Amino acid sequence: MDLDDIESVRIARVLADREFSVATLAAWHDWWKTRRTERKALDVFQRVAVCSELDTRFWPRHRDRVWVVPNGFNDELLTLLEPQNDAPRVIFVGALAYSPNVEGVLMFAKKAMPLLLERFPALEFWIVGRGPIEEVLALDNGGNIRVFGDVPDVVEYVRQCSVSIVPVRIGGGTRLKILESLAAGVPVITTTVGVEGIELSPEQHYLLADNPDEFVAQTVRLLENPALGQRQVREGREAIARKYSWRAIREALADQLRQFRLGSAGGTGTIETPQSPGASP
């Protein structure tokens, strides 16, 4: 069985912020049923595949039967040269009807941008993704905040920006936008939740921010010190090529499945993704 997310974890984070009500109580009951179903997966299936080592903790007594198969990104992005952007521009990419994304975008636009504009009057914030709801569309002022919905190629927009942000506070799973931004050559600022399940290191591969003031401070660092972002992109690209390129994941998964079928290794453990020829930048 393949689980791209532990749904009960995401639901619990959403409900934790809700005020008590009959509807909230009913939602917690649905959470309990979802959690029970997910925990029983190994009663039905011989193996469960998840996206990160963090997710294996959901089955503490059966972690030997849980495979870690990372989410991946388009390897071809690694062939692109690092963009040369002089314009101060921050971008968010994601589904713009998904409540954690909407909350993060509103936070940055309303709390971080006013402070950043005092220091960088020409700064722009681009919000890019499918299905923007009215609350997001209303942020577009035709000037320093722009909303681009349902664009044909997100990468073209990312590569015109100086910083990519992931300001999500709730939710689950791994954020491919972090991998894709680094692969496209743009440094990343993310929350702790945003980078969950991705084996990268703060300061070396990305900058960490968990509230509006921290997003302001980290954005200032990258805008005033482009060399910092360039170094993080170079080291980040090397790291994700080894672990998260589709080529590396395919090869490792195929080997794991062969071992499982033959019974030579019992089909257990984390999928290690060695360096693939041609996968690094």
N, C-alpha and C positions, 0 to 999 in steps of 0.2 A: 504494500500500500504506500502511495506517495502522498505526503502532506506538505503543501507549499507554505503552510502557516498553521500555528496552533491557535485555532479560532477562539477557544475559551480564554486564552491569555489576552487576546485583543478585546474581547467582550468585557472582561473584568476591568481592564483599564478604562474603558468608556464608562462603565457603570460606577466606578469608584468616585467619579466627580458629580454624580447625580444626587439631587436631594431625595430623601425618602418619600415614596408614594406607593400607591397600589401598583401602578404601572412599573415602577422600578423593582418592586418586589417580584412581580411576574417575570421581569427580565432576568433577575437573578436566578429564578427557578429555571428559566431556559438555559442560562449559563451552566447551571449544575447538570442539566441533561446533556448539554454539549460536551462538558468536561468528562462526564462518565462515558459517553460514547467514544471519545478520543482515547481515553485510558484503556478501553476494552479492545482497541484495534489489534493488539497482539494476542488476544484470545481468538481472533478470526484469521489473522494473517501471520505467515512465518516471519516476515520482516516488515518493518516500517521505515520508509525513507523520509528524512527531514532535511531542512536547508542549512542548519547550523549546529555546532556542538552544543550551544545553549539550549536548543530544543530537545536534545536527548535527555535533559534533566526531568522532562515531563514523565518519563518512565524510569524512575530511579532504580527499580529492582530488575529491569530488563534492558539495560542500556547495551548489553552485548548483542541484542537483536535489533538494534536501531542503527540504520546506516545514515551517515551524513553525506548528502549530495548537494554541494553548494549551488545556489543560483549563479547564473553566468551572464556574460554580456557579449556583444558583437565583437569578435576578435579583430575585425577589419578596422575598428576605430584606432587600434594601436599603430596602424600604418600612417596615420595622419600626423603631420608636423604640428608641434605645439603652436597654437595661435598667438599672434602678437597683437594684444589689445591695449590701446592707450586710454580708451574711453572708460570712465568709472561706471561699471554696469554690473548689477547683481541679478541673478536669475533663480527662479524656482521652477522646477518641472515636476508635474504630477497630475493625477486625476483631480479635476477641480470641482467635483461634486462629492468627493470623499471627505467626510467631516474632519479627520485629523489633518488633512492637507489644508482644508479651508481655514481651520483654526490657526494653523501655523502661518499661512499667508496673511491673514488679518492681523495677527500679532506683529509680524515684521513691518507691514505697511503702515500700521497705525502707531506703533510704539517705537520701532527702531528707525524707520525712515526719517521722521522729523528731526531726530537727533543727528543722524548722518548728514542730512541736507545742510545743517548748520556748518558742517566742516567741509562738505563736498557739494556745493550748490548744483553742480552739473550731474550728480549721481542719478542713475536711472534704475528702477526695479522692474524687471520683466517677469511676468507670471505666465507660464506656458503650459498648456495641457488640454486634455479633452474634456468636453462637457462642462464648461464653467457655469456655475449657478449665478443668479442675479446678484447675490451678495459679493461675489468675486468680481463680476463684470462692473459693478458700481465703483470699484477701486480705480478703474482706468480713468485718468484725468487728462489723457492726451498729451501729457508732458513727462514728468519723472516717474510715473507709474503707468505701465502698459500691460494689457491682458491680451494674450494671443491664444485663442482656443482652436483645437482641432487642426493643428498645423501639419503639413505633409512630412516634414523632417525636423524633429526636435533638435538634432545635433547642430544644424545650421544656426539655430538660435543660441544654443549653449556656447558655441565657439566664438560668438560675438561678445561674450561677457567676460568679466574679470573674476567673478566669484560665483560659485553655485552654492545655494543654501538648502538645508534640509531641516526646517524648524518644527518637525513633528514632535508632539509631546506624548501622544497616545498612539496605539496601534500595535501591530505585530509584524512578523516576517522580516525579510531583508530588503533594504532599499536599493534597487538596482540603479537608481539615479546617482548614487554615490560612485558606483563602479563606472557608470557610463560617463559621468562628468570627468573623472580622473582620466579615463581612457581617451576622452575628447580633448584633454589638455587643459582643463579648468580646475583650479583648486576648490576645495570643499570646506564649508563650515556646517557642522551638524550637531544635533542634540545627542545625548547619550542614547535615548530610545532610537533615534534615527540610524545609528551605526550598529545597533545590536545585531549579533550574528555575523558580522563581517570582521574578519581577522586582519585589521589594520590598527596602527598605533597613532594616538593623538600627538600632535606636533610633528611627528615624522611624516605622516601621510595625510592628515587633515587637521583642522582646528575644531575644538569643542566649545559649544555654547548652549546653555540650558535656560537662559532667560533673555529678555530684550537687551538689557545692559551688556551682557556677555556677547550677544550678536553684534552690537554696535562696536564693542572693543575689538573683536576678532575681525570684523569687516575693515575697520580702520587699519589694523595690522597688515592685512593683505593689500589694501589699496596704497598704503604708504611704503610698503616693502615688497615690490613684485618679485624679487629674488626668492623670498620665502615661499611664495606660491609656486614658483617654477621648480624649486627643489622638491616640494611636496608632491607635485605632479610627476616629476621624474621617478622618485622613489615609489610613489603610489602605483604608477604604471607597471613598474617591475614586479611589485608585490601582487597585483591583481592578475597579471599575465600568468604567474606561476600557479595561482590558486583558483581563479574564477573565469578564465577564458573557456569558451565552449569546447575548444579543442582539447584542453587539458582535462576538463570534466568528462567529456565523452570517452577519452582513452582510459581514465581511471575507473569510470563506471563499467565500461565493457569488461575490464579486467576483474572487477569485483563480482560481476554477474557470472563470469566464467568460473571463478573460484567457488561461488555459491552452488552453481550447477554441478560441479565436479565433487563438491564436498570437501575439497582439500583444505579450505580455511574456515569452513562453517558459515561463511557469508556474513561475518560480523565486522563491526568496527567502522571507523571513519574512512571515507574515501580520500586518500592522499593524492594530491594533484601535482606531480613533478613538472619541471620545466619542459614545455613542449617545443620542439624545433620550430622556429619561426614565430612563436607566440609572443616573444618579448619585443619591445619597441626597437 
